[in-house]
């Protein structure tokens, strides 16, 4: 089992700041993270993201 924790940059929809999040929080093409700058809970689809096939 690989233990890769790739970091991805997502922009907060509320304040527009960059957030560095683990790629493994993406589930079924959707990312959910709390903004480190304004605490807004972002939850939006990530177009083009492909889950790693096993
Ligand atoms: Zn924010």
mmCIF file of the protein (N, C-alpha, C, O) and its ligand, coordinates in Angstrom:
data_MODEL
# 
_entry.id   MODEL 
# 
loop_
_entity.id 
_entity.type 
_entity.pdbx_number_of_molecules 
1 polymer     1 
2 non-polymer 1 
# 
_entity_poly.entity_id                      1 
_entity_poly.type                           'polypeptide(L)' 
_entity_poly.nstd_linkage                   no 
_entity_poly.nstd_monomer                   no 
_entity_poly.pdbx_seq_one_letter_code       
;(UNK)(UNK)(UNK)(UNK)(UNK)(UNK)(UNK)(UNK)(UNK)(UNK)(UNK)(UNK)(UNK)(UNK)(UNK)(UNK)
(UNK)(UNK)(UNK)(UNK)(UNK)(UNK)(UNK)(UNK)(UNK)(UNK)(UNK)(UNK)(UNK)(UNK)(UNK)(UNK)
(UNK)(UNK)(UNK)(UNK)(UNK)(UNK)(UNK)(UNK)(UNK)(UNK)(UNK)(UNK)(UNK)(UNK)(UNK)(UNK)
(UNK)(UNK)(UNK)(UNK)(UNK)(UNK)
;
_entity_poly.pdbx_seq_one_letter_code_can   XXXXXXXXXXXXXXXXXXXXXXXXXXXXXXXXXXXXXXXXXXXXXXXXXXXXXX 
_entity_poly.pdbx_strand_id                 A 
# 
loop_
_entity_poly_seq.entity_id 
_entity_poly_seq.num 
_entity_poly_seq.mon_id 
_entity_poly_seq.hetero 
1 1  UNK n 
1 2  UNK n 
1 3  UNK n 
1 4  UNK n 
1 5  UNK n 
1 6  UNK n 
1 7  UNK n 
1 8  UNK n 
1 9  UNK n 
1 10 UNK n 
1 11 UNK n 
1 12 UNK n 
1 13 UNK n 
1 14 UNK n 
1 15 UNK n 
1 16 UNK n 
1 17 UNK n 
1 18 UNK n 
1 19 UNK n 
1 20 UNK n 
1 21 UNK n 
1 22 UNK n 
1 23 UNK n 
1 24 UNK n 
1 25 UNK n 
1 26 UNK n 
1 27 UNK n 
1 28 UNK n 
1 29 UNK n 
1 30 UNK n 
1 31 UNK n 
1 32 UNK n 
1 33 UNK n 
1 34 UNK n 
1 35 UNK n 
1 36 UNK n 
1 37 UNK n 
1 38 UNK n 
1 39 UNK n 
1 40 UNK n 
1 41 UNK n 
1 42 UNK n 
1 43 UNK n 
1 44 UNK n 
1 45 UNK n 
1 46 UNK n 
1 47 UNK n 
1 48 UNK n 
1 49 UNK n 
1 50 UNK n 
1 51 UNK n 
1 52 UNK n 
1 53 UNK n 
1 54 UNK n 
# 
loop_
_struct_asym.id 
_struct_asym.entity_id 
A 1 
B 2 
# 
loop_
_chem_comp.id 
_chem_comp.type 
_chem_comp.mon_nstd_flag 
UNK 'L-peptide linking' . 
ZN  non-polymer         . 
# 
_pdbx_entity_nonpoly.entity_id   2 
_pdbx_entity_nonpoly.name        ? 
_pdbx_entity_nonpoly.comp_id     ZN 
# 
_pdbx_nonpoly_scheme.asym_id         B 
_pdbx_nonpoly_scheme.entity_id       2 
_pdbx_nonpoly_scheme.mon_id          ZN 
_pdbx_nonpoly_scheme.ndb_seq_num     1 
_pdbx_nonpoly_scheme.pdb_seq_num     101 
_pdbx_nonpoly_scheme.auth_seq_num    101 
_pdbx_nonpoly_scheme.pdb_mon_id      ZN 
_pdbx_nonpoly_scheme.auth_mon_id     ZN 
_pdbx_nonpoly_scheme.pdb_strand_id   A 
_pdbx_nonpoly_scheme.pdb_ins_code    . 
# 
loop_
_atom_site.group_PDB 
_atom_site.id 
_atom_site.type_symbol 
_atom_site.label_atom_id 
_atom_site.label_alt_id 
_atom_site.label_comp_id 
_atom_site.label_asym_id 
_atom_site.label_entity_id 
_atom_site.label_seq_id 
_atom_site.pdbx_PDB_ins_code 
_atom_site.Cartn_x 
_atom_site.Cartn_y 
_atom_site.Cartn_z 
_atom_site.occupancy 
_atom_site.B_iso_or_equiv 
_atom_site.pdbx_formal_charge 
_atom_site.auth_seq_id 
_atom_site.auth_comp_id 
_atom_site.auth_asym_id 
_atom_site.auth_atom_id 
_atom_site.pdbx_PDB_model_num 
ATOM   1   N  N  . UNK A 1 1  ? 0.844   -1.199 0.000   1.00 0.00 ? 1   UNK A N  1 
ATOM   2   C  CA . UNK A 1 1  ? 0.000   0.000  0.000   1.00 0.00 ? 1   UNK A CA 1 
ATOM   3   C  C  . UNK A 1 1  ? 0.880   1.250  0.000   1.00 0.00 ? 1   UNK A C  1 
ATOM   4   O  O  . UNK A 1 1  ? 1.747   1.424  0.856   1.00 0.00 ? 1   UNK A O  1 
ATOM   5   N  N  . UNK A 1 2  ? 0.641   2.076  -0.945  1.00 0.00 ? 2   UNK A N  1 
ATOM   6   C  CA . UNK A 1 2  ? 1.402   3.326  -0.993  1.00 0.00 ? 2   UNK A CA 1 
ATOM   7   C  C  . UNK A 1 2  ? 0.853   4.333  0.013   1.00 0.00 ? 2   UNK A C  1 
ATOM   8   O  O  . UNK A 1 2  ? -0.350  4.403  0.266   1.00 0.00 ? 2   UNK A O  1 
ATOM   9   N  N  . UNK A 1 3  ? 1.756   5.093  0.565   1.00 0.00 ? 3   UNK A N  1 
ATOM   10  C  CA . UNK A 1 3  ? 1.352   6.094  1.557   1.00 0.00 ? 3   UNK A CA 1 
ATOM   11  C  C  . UNK A 1 3  ? 1.711   7.488  1.046   1.00 0.00 ? 3   UNK A C  1 
ATOM   12  O  O  . UNK A 1 3  ? 2.435   8.249  1.689   1.00 0.00 ? 3   UNK A O  1 
ATOM   13  N  N  . UNK A 1 4  ? 1.186   7.783  -0.113  1.00 0.00 ? 4   UNK A N  1 
ATOM   14  C  CA . UNK A 1 4  ? 1.499   9.083  -0.701  1.00 0.00 ? 4   UNK A CA 1 
ATOM   15  C  C  . UNK A 1 4  ? 0.502   10.120 -0.225  1.00 0.00 ? 4   UNK A C  1 
ATOM   16  O  O  . UNK A 1 4  ? -0.713  9.933  -0.303  1.00 0.00 ? 4   UNK A O  1 
ATOM   17  N  N  . UNK A 1 5  ? 1.043   11.206 0.264   1.00 0.00 ? 5   UNK A N  1 
ATOM   18  C  CA . UNK A 1 5  ? 0.201   12.325 0.661   1.00 0.00 ? 5   UNK A CA 1 
ATOM   19  C  C  . UNK A 1 5  ? 0.570   13.552 -0.150  1.00 0.00 ? 5   UNK A C  1 
ATOM   20  O  O  . UNK A 1 5  ? 1.263   14.455 0.318   1.00 0.00 ? 5   UNK A O  1 
ATOM   21  N  N  . UNK A 1 6  ? 0.096   13.554 -1.350  1.00 0.00 ? 6   UNK A N  1 
ATOM   22  C  CA . UNK A 1 6  ? 0.384   14.671 -2.223  1.00 0.00 ? 6   UNK A CA 1 
ATOM   23  C  C  . UNK A 1 6  ? -0.379  15.904 -1.759  1.00 0.00 ? 6   UNK A C  1 
ATOM   24  O  O  . UNK A 1 6  ? -1.561  15.830 -1.422  1.00 0.00 ? 6   UNK A O  1 
ATOM   25  N  N  . UNK A 1 7  ? 0.313   17.035 -1.748  1.00 0.00 ? 7   UNK A N  1 
ATOM   26  C  CA . UNK A 1 7  ? -0.335  18.279 -1.339  1.00 0.00 ? 7   UNK A CA 1 
ATOM   27  C  C  . UNK A 1 7  ? -0.849  19.032 -2.558  1.00 0.00 ? 7   UNK A C  1 
ATOM   28  O  O  . UNK A 1 7  ? -0.154  19.181 -3.563  1.00 0.00 ? 7   UNK A O  1 
ATOM   29  N  N  . UNK A 1 8  ? -2.071  19.496 -2.439  1.00 0.00 ? 8   UNK A N  1 
ATOM   30  C  CA . UNK A 1 8  ? -2.665  20.258 -3.524  1.00 0.00 ? 8   UNK A CA 1 
ATOM   31  C  C  . UNK A 1 8  ? -3.105  21.620 -3.015  1.00 0.00 ? 8   UNK A C  1 
ATOM   32  O  O  . UNK A 1 8  ? -3.444  21.785 -1.844  1.00 0.00 ? 8   UNK A O  1 
ATOM   33  N  N  . UNK A 1 9  ? -3.092  22.575 -3.905  1.00 0.00 ? 9   UNK A N  1 
ATOM   34  C  CA . UNK A 1 9  ? -3.522  23.927 -3.538  1.00 0.00 ? 9   UNK A CA 1 
ATOM   35  C  C  . UNK A 1 9  ? -4.957  24.152 -4.007  1.00 0.00 ? 9   UNK A C  1 
ATOM   36  O  O  . UNK A 1 9  ? -5.285  23.981 -5.181  1.00 0.00 ? 9   UNK A O  1 
ATOM   37  N  N  . UNK A 1 10 ? -5.795  24.540 -3.054  1.00 0.00 ? 10  UNK A N  1 
ATOM   38  C  CA . UNK A 1 10 ? -7.169  24.901 -3.384  1.00 0.00 ? 10  UNK A CA 1 
ATOM   39  C  C  . UNK A 1 10 ? -7.447  26.307 -2.872  1.00 0.00 ? 10  UNK A C  1 
ATOM   40  O  O  . UNK A 1 10 ? -6.918  26.734 -1.846  1.00 0.00 ? 10  UNK A O  1 
ATOM   41  N  N  . UNK A 1 11 ? -8.274  26.996 -3.603  1.00 0.00 ? 11  UNK A N  1 
ATOM   42  C  CA . UNK A 1 11 ? -8.608  28.359 -3.217  1.00 0.00 ? 11  UNK A CA 1 
ATOM   43  C  C  . UNK A 1 11 ? -9.937  28.392 -2.469  1.00 0.00 ? 11  UNK A C  1 
ATOM   44  O  O  . UNK A 1 11 ? -10.916 27.770 -2.882  1.00 0.00 ? 11  UNK A O  1 
ATOM   45  N  N  . UNK A 1 12 ? -9.950  29.118 -1.383  1.00 0.00 ? 12  UNK A N  1 
ATOM   46  C  CA . UNK A 1 12 ? -11.170 29.279 -0.606  1.00 0.00 ? 12  UNK A CA 1 
ATOM   47  C  C  . UNK A 1 12 ? -12.201 30.074 -1.397  1.00 0.00 ? 12  UNK A C  1 
ATOM   48  O  O  . UNK A 1 12 ? -11.890 31.117 -1.971  1.00 0.00 ? 12  UNK A O  1 
ATOM   49  N  N  . UNK A 1 13 ? -13.417 29.575 -1.419  1.00 0.00 ? 13  UNK A N  1 
ATOM   50  C  CA . UNK A 1 13 ? -14.470 30.260 -2.158  1.00 0.00 ? 13  UNK A CA 1 
ATOM   51  C  C  . UNK A 1 13 ? -14.931 31.522 -1.440  1.00 0.00 ? 13  UNK A C  1 
ATOM   52  O  O  . UNK A 1 13 ? -15.523 32.410 -2.053  1.00 0.00 ? 13  UNK A O  1 
ATOM   53  N  N  . UNK A 1 14 ? -14.664 31.597 -0.164  1.00 0.00 ? 14  UNK A N  1 
ATOM   54  C  CA . UNK A 1 14 ? -15.136 32.738 0.615   1.00 0.00 ? 14  UNK A CA 1 
ATOM   55  C  C  . UNK A 1 14 ? -14.168 33.910 0.543   1.00 0.00 ? 14  UNK A C  1 
ATOM   56  O  O  . UNK A 1 14 ? -14.557 35.032 0.221   1.00 0.00 ? 14  UNK A O  1 
ATOM   57  N  N  . UNK A 1 15 ? -12.884 33.633 0.850   1.00 0.00 ? 15  UNK A N  1 
ATOM   58  C  CA . UNK A 1 15 ? -11.916 34.727 0.932   1.00 0.00 ? 15  UNK A CA 1 
ATOM   59  C  C  . UNK A 1 15 ? -10.872 34.693 -0.189  1.00 0.00 ? 15  UNK A C  1 
ATOM   60  O  O  . UNK A 1 15 ? -10.131 35.655 -0.388  1.00 0.00 ? 15  UNK A O  1 
ATOM   61  N  N  . UNK A 1 16 ? -10.822 33.562 -0.923  1.00 0.00 ? 16  UNK A N  1 
ATOM   62  C  CA . UNK A 1 16 ? -9.935  33.497 -2.063  1.00 0.00 ? 16  UNK A CA 1 
ATOM   63  C  C  . UNK A 1 16 ? -8.493  33.164 -1.728  1.00 0.00 ? 16  UNK A C  1 
ATOM   64  O  O  . UNK A 1 16 ? -7.633  33.173 -2.609  1.00 0.00 ? 16  UNK A O  1 
ATOM   65  N  N  . UNK A 1 17 ? -8.217  32.869 -0.462  1.00 0.00 ? 17  UNK A N  1 
ATOM   66  C  CA . UNK A 1 17 ? -6.853  32.537 -0.062  1.00 0.00 ? 17  UNK A CA 1 
ATOM   67  C  C  . UNK A 1 17 ? -6.513  31.104 -0.466  1.00 0.00 ? 17  UNK A C  1 
ATOM   68  O  O  . UNK A 1 17 ? -7.381  30.249 -0.642  1.00 0.00 ? 17  UNK A O  1 
ATOM   69  N  N  . UNK A 1 18 ? -5.205  30.889 -0.603  1.00 0.00 ? 18  UNK A N  1 
ATOM   70  C  CA . UNK A 1 18 ? -4.759  29.548 -0.956  1.00 0.00 ? 18  UNK A CA 1 
ATOM   71  C  C  . UNK A 1 18 ? -4.725  28.663 0.281   1.00 0.00 ? 18  UNK A C  1 
ATOM   72  O  O  . UNK A 1 18 ? -4.355  29.098 1.371   1.00 0.00 ? 18  UNK A O  1 
ATOM   73  N  N  . UNK A 1 19 ? -5.126  27.392 0.081   1.00 0.00 ? 19  UNK A N  1 
ATOM   74  C  CA . UNK A 1 19 ? -5.036  26.402 1.145   1.00 0.00 ? 19  UNK A CA 1 
ATOM   75  C  C  . UNK A 1 19 ? -4.307  25.168 0.625   1.00 0.00 ? 19  UNK A C  1 
ATOM   76  O  O  . UNK A 1 19 ? -4.610  24.661 -0.455  1.00 0.00 ? 19  UNK A O  1 
ATOM   77  N  N  . UNK A 1 20 ? -3.354  24.700 1.401   1.00 0.00 ? 20  UNK A N  1 
ATOM   78  C  CA . UNK A 1 20 ? -2.611  23.500 1.037   1.00 0.00 ? 20  UNK A CA 1 
ATOM   79  C  C  . UNK A 1 20 ? -3.249  22.302 1.735   1.00 0.00 ? 20  UNK A C  1 
ATOM   80  O  O  . UNK A 1 20 ? -3.233  22.199 2.961   1.00 0.00 ? 20  UNK A O  1 
ATOM   81  N  N  . UNK A 1 21 ? -3.804  21.410 0.941   1.00 0.00 ? 21  UNK A N  1 
ATOM   82  C  CA . UNK A 1 21 ? -4.529  20.287 1.527   1.00 0.00 ? 21  UNK A CA 1 
ATOM   83  C  C  . UNK A 1 21 ? -4.021  18.970 0.954   1.00 0.00 ? 21  UNK A C  1 
ATOM   84  O  O  . UNK A 1 21 ? -3.456  18.934 -0.139  1.00 0.00 ? 21  UNK A O  1 
ATOM   85  N  N  . UNK A 1 22 ? -4.223  17.912 1.686   1.00 0.00 ? 22  UNK A N  1 
ATOM   86  C  CA . UNK A 1 22 ? -3.841  16.588 1.216   1.00 0.00 ? 22  UNK A CA 1 
ATOM   87  C  C  . UNK A 1 22 ? -4.774  16.134 0.095   1.00 0.00 ? 22  UNK A C  1 
ATOM   88  O  O  . UNK A 1 22 ? -5.983  16.359 0.144   1.00 0.00 ? 22  UNK A O  1 
ATOM   89  N  N  . UNK A 1 23 ? -4.201  15.505 -0.890  1.00 0.00 ? 23  UNK A N  1 
ATOM   90  C  CA . UNK A 1 23 ? -5.012  15.061 -2.022  1.00 0.00 ? 23  UNK A CA 1 
ATOM   91  C  C  . UNK A 1 23 ? -6.000  13.980 -1.614  1.00 0.00 ? 23  UNK A C  1 
ATOM   92  O  O  . UNK A 1 23 ? -6.993  13.746 -2.302  1.00 0.00 ? 23  UNK A O  1 
ATOM   93  N  N  . UNK A 1 24 ? -5.726  13.321 -0.492  1.00 0.00 ? 24  UNK A N  1 
ATOM   94  C  CA . UNK A 1 24 ? -6.615  12.215 -0.117  1.00 0.00 ? 24  UNK A CA 1 
ATOM   95  C  C  . UNK A 1 24 ? -7.923  12.682 0.505   1.00 0.00 ? 24  UNK A C  1 
ATOM   96  O  O  . UNK A 1 24 ? -8.783  11.862 0.827   1.00 0.00 ? 24  UNK A O  1 
ATOM   97  N  N  . UNK A 1 25 ? -8.084  13.997 0.678   1.00 0.00 ? 25  UNK A N  1 
ATOM   98  C  CA . UNK A 1 25 ? -9.380  14.471 1.164   1.00 0.00 ? 25  UNK A CA 1 
ATOM   99  C  C  . UNK A 1 25 ? -10.395 14.548 0.035   1.00 0.00 ? 25  UNK A C  1 
ATOM   100 O  O  . UNK A 1 25 ? -11.586 14.752 0.267   1.00 0.00 ? 25  UNK A O  1 
ATOM   101 N  N  . UNK A 1 26 ? -9.912  14.383 -1.184  1.00 0.00 ? 26  UNK A N  1 
ATOM   102 C  CA . UNK A 1 26 ? -10.824 14.411 -2.322  1.00 0.00 ? 26  UNK A CA 1 
ATOM   103 C  C  . UNK A 1 26 ? -11.536 13.076 -2.432  1.00 0.00 ? 26  UNK A C  1 
ATOM   104 O  O  . UNK A 1 26 ? -10.925 12.024 -2.620  1.00 0.00 ? 26  UNK A O  1 
ATOM   105 N  N  . UNK A 1 27 ? -12.841 13.159 -2.310  1.00 0.00 ? 27  UNK A N  1 
ATOM   106 C  CA . UNK A 1 27 ? -13.660 11.959 -2.410  1.00 0.00 ? 27  UNK A CA 1 
ATOM   107 C  C  . UNK A 1 27 ? -14.643 12.125 -3.550  1.00 0.00 ? 27  UNK A C  1 
ATOM   108 O  O  . UNK A 1 27 ? -15.414 13.082 -3.606  1.00 0.00 ? 27  UNK A O  1 
ATOM   109 N  N  . UNK A 1 28 ? -14.590 11.153 -4.464  1.00 0.00 ? 28  UNK A N  1 
ATOM   110 C  CA . UNK A 1 28 ? -15.529 11.127 -5.582  1.00 0.00 ? 28  UNK A CA 1 
ATOM   111 C  C  . UNK A 1 28 ? -15.564 12.460 -6.315  1.00 0.00 ? 28  UNK A C  1 
ATOM   112 O  O  . UNK A 1 28 ? -16.625 12.968 -6.676  1.00 0.00 ? 28  UNK A O  1 
ATOM   113 N  N  . UNK A 1 29 ? -14.379 13.009 -6.524  1.00 0.00 ? 29  UNK A N  1 
ATOM   114 C  CA . UNK A 1 29 ? -14.274 14.224 -7.317  1.00 0.00 ? 29  UNK A CA 1 
ATOM   115 C  C  . UNK A 1 29 ? -14.733 15.485 -6.604  1.00 0.00 ? 29  UNK A C  1 
ATOM   116 O  O  . UNK A 1 29 ? -15.015 16.503 -7.237  1.00 0.00 ? 29  UNK A O  1 
ATOM   117 N  N  . UNK A 1 30 ? -14.807 15.406 -5.265  1.00 0.00 ? 30  UNK A N  1 
ATOM   118 C  CA . UNK A 1 30 ? -15.267 16.561 -4.497  1.00 0.00 ? 30  UNK A CA 1 
ATOM   119 C  C  . UNK A 1 30 ? -14.302 16.817 -3.352  1.00 0.00 ? 30  UNK A C  1 
ATOM   120 O  O  . UNK A 1 30 ? -13.889 15.888 -2.657  1.00 0.00 ? 30  UNK A O  1 
ATOM   121 N  N  . UNK A 1 31 ? -13.946 18.076 -3.160  1.00 0.00 ? 31  UNK A N  1 
ATOM   122 C  CA . UNK A 1 31 ? -13.015 18.418 -2.095  1.00 0.00 ? 31  UNK A CA 1 
ATOM   123 C  C  . UNK A 1 31 ? -13.749 19.121 -0.949  1.00 0.00 ? 31  UNK A C  1 
ATOM   124 O  O  . UNK A 1 31 ? -14.615 19.967 -1.173  1.00 0.00 ? 31  UNK A O  1 
ATOM   125 N  N  . UNK A 1 32 ? -13.392 18.759 0.256   1.00 0.00 ? 32  UNK A N  1 
ATOM   126 C  CA . UNK A 1 32 ? -13.967 19.394 1.437   1.00 0.00 ? 32  UNK A CA 1 
ATOM   127 C  C  . UNK A 1 32 ? -12.841 19.787 2.380   1.00 0.00 ? 32  UNK A C  1 
ATOM   128 O  O  . UNK A 1 32 ? -12.086 18.936 2.851   1.00 0.00 ? 32  UNK A O  1 
ATOM   129 N  N  . UNK A 1 33 ? -12.733 21.075 2.650   1.00 0.00 ? 33  UNK A N  1 
ATOM   130 C  CA . UNK A 1 33 ? -11.699 21.522 3.584   1.00 0.00 ? 33  UNK A CA 1 
ATOM   131 C  C  . UNK A 1 33 ? -12.126 22.819 4.234   1.00 0.00 ? 33  UNK A C  1 
ATOM   132 O  O  . UNK A 1 33 ? -12.889 23.604 3.671   1.00 0.00 ? 33  UNK A O  1 
ATOM   133 N  N  . UNK A 1 34 ? -11.611 23.022 5.443   1.00 0.00 ? 34  UNK A N  1 
ATOM   134 C  CA . UNK A 1 34 ? -11.892 24.271 6.155   1.00 0.00 ? 34  UNK A CA 1 
ATOM   135 C  C  . UNK A 1 34 ? -10.764 25.250 5.874   1.00 0.00 ? 34  UNK A C  1 
ATOM   136 O  O  . UNK A 1 34 ? -9.590  24.926 6.052   1.00 0.00 ? 34  UNK A O  1 
ATOM   137 N  N  . UNK A 1 35 ? -11.120 26.424 5.443   1.00 0.00 ? 35  UNK A N  1 
ATOM   138 C  CA . UNK A 1 35 ? -10.128 27.441 5.110   1.00 0.00 ? 35  UNK A CA 1 
ATOM   139 C  C  . UNK A 1 35 ? -9.331  27.836 6.355   1.00 0.00 ? 35  UNK A C  1 
ATOM   140 O  O  . UNK A 1 35 ? -9.896  28.134 7.407   1.00 0.00 ? 35  UNK A O  1 
ATOM   141 N  N  . UNK A 1 36 ? -7.990  27.830 6.204   1.00 0.00 ? 36  UNK A N  1 
ATOM   142 C  CA . UNK A 1 36 ? -7.126  28.173 7.327   1.00 0.00 ? 36  UNK A CA 1 
ATOM   143 C  C  . UNK A 1 36 ? -7.135  29.670 7.615   1.00 0.00 ? 36  UNK A C  1 
ATOM   144 O  O  . UNK A 1 36 ? -6.627  30.103 8.649   1.00 0.00 ? 36  UNK A O  1 
ATOM   145 N  N  . UNK A 1 37 ? -7.698  30.450 6.728   1.00 0.00 ? 37  UNK A N  1 
ATOM   146 C  CA . UNK A 1 37 ? -7.648  31.904 6.860   1.00 0.00 ? 37  UNK A CA 1 
ATOM   147 C  C  . UNK A 1 37 ? -8.946  32.481 7.428   1.00 0.00 ? 37  UNK A C  1 
ATOM   148 O  O  . UNK A 1 37 ? -8.923  33.406 8.239   1.00 0.00 ? 37  UNK A O  1 
ATOM   149 N  N  . UNK A 1 38 ? -10.097 31.912 6.983   1.00 0.00 ? 38  UNK A N  1 
ATOM   150 C  CA . UNK A 1 38 ? -11.371 32.485 7.431   1.00 0.00 ? 38  UNK A CA 1 
ATOM   151 C  C  . UNK A 1 38 ? -12.297 31.426 8.031   1.00 0.00 ? 38  UNK A C  1 
ATOM   152 O  O  . UNK A 1 38 ? -13.413 31.739 8.447   1.00 0.00 ? 38  UNK A O  1 
ATOM   153 N  N  . UNK A 1 39 ? -11.828 30.153 8.077   1.00 0.00 ? 39  UNK A N  1 
ATOM   154 C  CA . UNK A 1 39 ? -12.600 29.045 8.652   1.00 0.00 ? 39  UNK A CA 1 
ATOM   155 C  C  . UNK A 1 39 ? -13.852 28.689 7.870   1.00 0.00 ? 39  UNK A C  1 
ATOM   156 O  O  . UNK A 1 39 ? -14.714 27.959 8.361   1.00 0.00 ? 39  UNK A O  1 
ATOM   157 N  N  . UNK A 1 40 ? -13.949 29.199 6.670   1.00 0.00 ? 40  UNK A N  1 
ATOM   158 C  CA . UNK A 1 40 ? -15.079 28.822 5.820   1.00 0.00 ? 40  UNK A CA 1 
ATOM   159 C  C  . UNK A 1 40 ? -14.932 27.362 5.395   1.00 0.00 ? 40  UNK A C  1 
ATOM   160 O  O  . UNK A 1 40 ? -13.849 26.920 5.015   1.00 0.00 ? 40  UNK A O  1 
ATOM   161 N  N  . UNK A 1 41 ? -16.043 26.620 5.467   1.00 0.00 ? 41  UNK A N  1 
ATOM   162 C  CA . UNK A 1 41 ? -16.019 25.219 5.074   1.00 0.00 ? 41  UNK A CA 1 
ATOM   163 C  C  . UNK A 1 41 ? -16.312 25.092 3.579   1.00 0.00 ? 41  UNK A C  1 
ATOM   164 O  O  . UNK A 1 41 ? -17.450 25.206 3.124   1.00 0.00 ? 41  UNK A O  1 
ATOM   165 N  N  . UNK A 1 42 ? -15.237 24.851 2.846   1.00 0.00 ? 42  UNK A N  1 
ATOM   166 C  CA . UNK A 1 42 ? -15.380 24.712 1.398   1.00 0.00 ? 42  UNK A CA 1 
ATOM   167 C  C  . UNK A 1 42 ? -15.803 23.288 1.038   1.00 0.00 ? 42  UNK A C  1 
ATOM   168 O  O  . UNK A 1 42 ? -15.354 22.319 1.650   1.00 0.00 ? 42  UNK A O  1 
ATOM   169 N  N  . UNK A 1 43 ? -16.656 23.183 0.056   1.00 0.00 ? 43  UNK A N  1 
ATOM   170 C  CA . UNK A 1 43 ? -17.110 21.881 -0.412  1.00 0.00 ? 43  UNK A CA 1 
ATOM   171 C  C  . UNK A 1 43 ? -17.549 22.055 -1.860  1.00 0.00 ? 43  UNK A C  1 
ATOM   172 O  O  . UNK A 1 43 ? -18.663 22.497 -2.141  1.00 0.00 ? 43  UNK A O  1 
ATOM   173 N  N  . UNK A 1 44 ? -16.662 21.703 -2.759  1.00 0.00 ? 44  UNK A N  1 
ATOM   174 C  CA . UNK A 1 44 ? -17.011 21.884 -4.164  1.00 0.00 ? 44  UNK A CA 1 
ATOM   175 C  C  . UNK A 1 44 ? -16.356 20.801 -5.018  1.00 0.00 ? 44  UNK A C  1 
ATOM   176 O  O  . UNK A 1 44 ? -15.354 20.207 -4.619  1.00 0.00 ? 44  UNK A O  1 
ATOM   177 N  N  . UNK A 1 45 ? -16.931 20.548 -6.200  1.00 0.00 ? 45  UNK A N  1 
ATOM   178 C  CA . UNK A 1 45 ? -16.378 19.525 -7.086  1.00 0.00 ? 45  UNK A CA 1 
ATOM   179 C  C  . UNK A 1 45 ? -15.049 19.962 -7.681  1.00 0.00 ? 45  UNK A C  1 
ATOM   180 O  O  . UNK A 1 45 ? -14.795 21.146 -7.903  1.00 0.00 ? 45  UNK A O  1 
ATOM   181 N  N  . UNK A 1 46 ? -14.220 18.969 -7.927  1.00 0.00 ? 46  UNK A N  1 
ATOM   182 C  CA . UNK A 1 46 ? -12.908 19.230 -8.508  1.00 0.00 ? 46  UNK A CA 1 
ATOM   183 C  C  . UNK A 1 46 ? -12.875 18.641 -9.914  1.00 0.00 ? 46  UNK A C  1 
ATOM   184 O  O  . UNK A 1 46 ? -12.654 17.441 -10.078 1.00 0.00 ? 46  UNK A O  1 
ATOM   185 N  N  . UNK A 1 47 ? -13.088 19.463 -10.916 1.00 0.00 ? 47  UNK A N  1 
ATOM   186 C  CA . UNK A 1 47 ? -13.127 18.962 -12.283 1.00 0.00 ? 47  UNK A CA 1 
ATOM   187 C  C  . UNK A 1 47 ? -11.763 18.430 -12.713 1.00 0.00 ? 47  UNK A C  1 
ATOM   188 O  O  . UNK A 1 47 ? -10.727 19.043 -12.454 1.00 0.00 ? 47  UNK A O  1 
ATOM   189 N  N  . UNK A 1 48 ? -11.787 17.294 -13.364 1.00 0.00 ? 48  UNK A N  1 
ATOM   190 C  CA . UNK A 1 48 ? -10.553 16.772 -13.918 1.00 0.00 ? 48  UNK A CA 1 
ATOM   191 C  C  . UNK A 1 48 ? -9.732  15.952 -12.962 1.00 0.00 ? 48  UNK A C  1 
ATOM   192 O  O  . UNK A 1 48 ? -8.744  15.336 -13.364 1.00 0.00 ? 48  UNK A O  1 
ATOM   193 N  N  . UNK A 1 49 ? -10.119 15.930 -11.699 1.00 0.00 ? 49  UNK A N  1 
ATOM   194 C  CA . UNK A 1 49 ? -9.361  15.130 -10.761 1.00 0.00 ? 49  UNK A CA 1 
ATOM   195 C  C  . UNK A 1 49 ? -9.686  13.656 -10.933 1.00 0.00 ? 49  UNK A C  1 
ATOM   196 O  O  . UNK A 1 49 ? -10.849 13.253 -10.966 1.00 0.00 ? 49  UNK A O  1 
ATOM   197 N  N  . UNK A 1 50 ? -8.638  12.871 -11.041 1.00 0.00 ? 50  UNK A N  1 
ATOM   198 C  CA . UNK A 1 50 ? -8.848  11.438 -11.210 1.00 0.00 ? 50  UNK A CA 1 
ATOM   199 C  C  . UNK A 1 50 ? -8.337  10.702 -9.987  1.00 0.00 ? 50  UNK A C  1 
ATOM   200 O  O  . UNK A 1 50 ? -7.189  10.865 -9.574  1.00 0.00 ? 50  UNK A O  1 
ATOM   201 N  N  . UNK A 1 51 ? -9.199  9.902  -9.426  1.00 0.00 ? 51  UNK A N  1 
ATOM   202 C  CA . UNK A 1 51 ? -8.751  9.032  -8.346  1.00 0.00 ? 51  UNK A CA 1 
ATOM   203 C  C  . UNK A 1 51 ? -7.770  8.003  -8.893  1.00 0.00 ? 51  UNK A C  1 
ATOM   204 O  O  . UNK A 1 51 ? -7.894  7.522  -10.019 1.00 0.00 ? 51  UNK A O  1 
ATOM   205 N  N  . UNK A 1 52 ? -6.802  7.691  -8.061  1.00 0.00 ? 52  UNK A N  1 
ATOM   206 C  CA . UNK A 1 52 ? -5.817  6.726  -8.505  1.00 0.00 ? 52  UNK A CA 1 
ATOM   207 C  C  . UNK A 1 52 ? -6.446  5.338  -8.605  1.00 0.00 ? 52  UNK A C  1 
ATOM   208 O  O  . UNK A 1 52 ? -7.035  4.828  -7.652  1.00 0.00 ? 52  UNK A O  1 
ATOM   209 N  N  . UNK A 1 53 ? -6.305  4.763  -9.752  1.00 0.00 ? 53  UNK A N  1 
ATOM   210 C  CA . UNK A 1 53 ? -6.800  3.401  -9.922  1.00 0.00 ? 53  UNK A CA 1 
ATOM   211 C  C  . UNK A 1 53 ? -5.886  2.429  -9.200  1.00 0.00 ? 53  UNK A C  1 
ATOM   212 O  O  . UNK A 1 53 ? -4.675  2.624  -9.101  1.00 0.00 ? 53  UNK A O  1 
ATOM   213 N  N  . UNK A 1 54 ? -6.492  1.410  -8.716  1.00 0.00 ? 54  UNK A N  1 
ATOM   214 C  CA . UNK A 1 54 ? -5.696  0.439  -7.960  1.00 0.00 ? 54  UNK A CA 1 
ATOM   215 C  C  . UNK A 1 54 ? -5.173  -0.644 -8.894  1.00 0.00 ? 54  UNK A C  1 
ATOM   216 O  O  . UNK A 1 54 ? -4.478  -1.558 -8.451  1.00 0.00 ? 54  UNK A O  1 
HETATM 217 ZN ZN . ZN  B 2 .  ? -11.170 31.503 3.404   1.00 0.00 ? 101 ZN  A ZN 1 
# 
